[in-house]
Amino acid sequence: MWQMDAIDKDIVNGLQGGLPICERPYLVMAPQFGISEDDLMARLENLLKQKVLTRFGPMFQIERMGGAFSLAALKVREEDYEKVTAAVNALPEVAHNYRREHAFNMWFVLATETPAGIAQAIAKIEAATGYPVFNMPKEKEFFVGARFTA
């Protein structure tokens, strides 16, 4: 079984604070980890491949740009689950979708260019699936990081 080494842990810890805004941020950051730019990029690719990281990219405060995020859920009958999943995932407003062992068994994040877009996306999902969407808009933002010890 593959395991992260100390450099991988340093990379995950070190990059959570952000990357410099420049032409080659990995070149700037790599010496902090004692490796080359190519090695840093290869290690990030491997962390994604090994599913230690599920995504690596910027985090935006969408509200500052005029948009909106919302967490939503559905109670989907098992016999409809695949069909409903396909309908929900077909919408560009759906950022990601998770199956849960709960009465609300489908959870997804909506991301829209405007706050009004959330209601519009929900209406599309309800029309396409026949299921009511339980909408849980963000009330307070929390920043959570995963830190590793060597």
TAQUIMO-V607532 format. One record per residue. N is the residue number from 1. RES is the residue in one letter. PHI is phi as a letter, one per 20 degrees, with the letter a starting at -180 (999 if undefined). BURIAL is + if it has 16 or more other C-alpha atoms within 10 Angstrom, else -. D_CENTER is the distance of its C-alpha to the mean C-alpha in Angstrom with 1 decimal. Layout:
# TAQUIMO-V607532
N|RES|PHI|BURIAL|D_CENTER + N|RES|PHI|BURIAL|D_CENTER
This chain:
# TAQUIMO-V607532
1|M|999|-|25.3 + 2|W|f|-|23.3 + 3|Q|c|-|22.7 + 4|M|f|-|21.3 + 5|D|e|-|24.3 + 6|A|f|-|24.9 + 7|I|f|-|23.8 + 8|D|g|+|20.4 + 9|K|f|+|20.1 + 10|D|f|+|21.4 + 11|I|f|+|18.9 + 12|V|f|+|15.8 + 13|N|f|-|17.8 + 14|G|f|-|19.1 + 15|L|e|-|16.1 + 16|Q|f|-|14.1 + 17|G|e|-|16.8 + 18|G|o|-|16.1 + 19|L|d|-|17.9 + 20|P|f|-|21.1 + 21|I|e|-|21.4 + 22|C|a|-|23.9 + 23|E|f|-|24.6 + 24|R|c|-|23.9 + 25|P|f|-|21.6 + 26|Y|f|+|21.5 + 27|L|f|+|25.2 + 28|V|f|-|25.4 + 29|M|e|+|23.1 + 30|A|g|+|24.5 + 31|P|g|-|27.8 + 32|Q|g|-|26.2 + 33|F|d|+|25.3 + 34|G|m|-|28.7 + 35|I|c|-|27.4 + 36|S|e|+|27.5 + 37|E|g|+|24.9 + 38|D|f|-|25.0 + 39|D|f|-|24.5 + 40|L|f|+|21.5 + 41|M|f|-|19.8 + 42|A|f|-|21.0 + 43|R|f|+|19.7 + 44|L|f|+|16.2 + 45|E|g|-|16.5 + 46|N|f|-|18.0 + 47|L|f|+|15.3 + 48|L|f|-|12.8 + 49|K|f|-|15.7 + 50|Q|f|-|16.5 + 51|K|m|-|13.0 + 52|V|f|-|13.4 + 53|L|d|-|10.2 + 54|T|e|-|7.5 + 55|R|b|-|6.5 + 56|F|c|-|8.8 + 57|G|a|-|9.0 + 58|P|f|-|10.0 + 59|M|d|-|8.9 + 60|F|d|-|11.1 + 61|Q|e|-|13.2 + 62|I|g|-|13.3 + 63|E|f|-|16.4 + 64|R|f|-|18.3 + 65|M|d|-|18.0 + 66|G|n|-|19.3 + 67|G|e|+|16.3 + 68|A|b|+|14.6 + 69|F|c|+|11.5 + 70|S|b|+|12.5 + 71|L|e|+|11.8 + 72|A|c|+|14.2 + 73|A|b|+|16.0 + 74|L|c|+|18.9 + 75|K|d|+|21.8 + 76|V|d|+|22.4 + 77|R|f|-|25.6 + 78|E|g|-|25.1 + 79|E|f|-|27.3 + 80|D|d|-|25.1 + 81|Y|g|+|21.7 + 82|E|f|-|21.3 + 83|K|f|-|22.7 + 84|V|f|+|20.5 + 85|T|g|+|17.3 + 86|A|f|-|18.6 + 87|A|f|+|19.5 + 88|V|f|+|16.2 + 89|N|f|-|14.2 + 90|A|f|-|16.9 + 91|L|e|-|15.9 + 92|P|f|-|14.2 + 93|E|f|+|13.0 + 94|V|e|+|10.8 + 95|A|f|-|7.1 + 96|H|a|-|6.7 + 97|N|c|+|9.6 + 98|Y|c|-|10.9 + 99|R|e|-|14.6 + 100|R|c|-|16.3 + 101|E|e|-|19.9 + 102|H|a|-|20.9 + 103|A|g|-|22.9 + 104|F|e|+|19.7 + 105|N|e|+|18.4 + 106|M|c|+|15.6 + 107|W|c|+|12.7 + 108|F|b|+|10.3 + 109|V|d|+|8.6 + 110|L|d|+|11.0 + 111|A|c|+|10.9 + 112|T|c|+|14.4 + 113|E|f|-|16.8 + 114|T|c|-|19.1 + 115|P|g|+|19.2 + 116|A|f|-|21.6 + 117|G|f|+|19.1 + 118|I|f|+|17.4 + 119|A|f|-|20.8 + 120|Q|f|-|21.4 + 121|A|f|+|18.3 + 122|I|f|+|19.3 + 123|A|f|-|22.8 + 124|K|f|-|21.8 + 125|I|f|+|20.0 + 126|E|f|+|23.0 + 127|A|f|-|25.5 + 128|A|f|-|23.9 + 129|T|d|+|23.5 + 130|G|n|-|26.3 + 131|Y|d|-|24.1 + 132|P|f|-|23.6 + 133|V|e|+|20.1 + 134|F|e|-|19.7 + 135|N|e|+|17.9 + 136|M|c|-|16.7 + 137|P|f|-|16.2 + 138|K|f|-|15.2 + 139|E|d|-|18.4 + 140|K|b|-|17.5 + 141|E|e|-|14.7 + 142|F|c|-|14.3 + 143|F|d|-|13.1 + 144|V|d|-|12.7 + 145|G|c|-|13.2 + 146|A|d|-|14.2 + 147|R|d|-|17.6 + 148|F|d|-|19.9 + 149|T|d|-|23.7 + 150|A|f|-|25.6
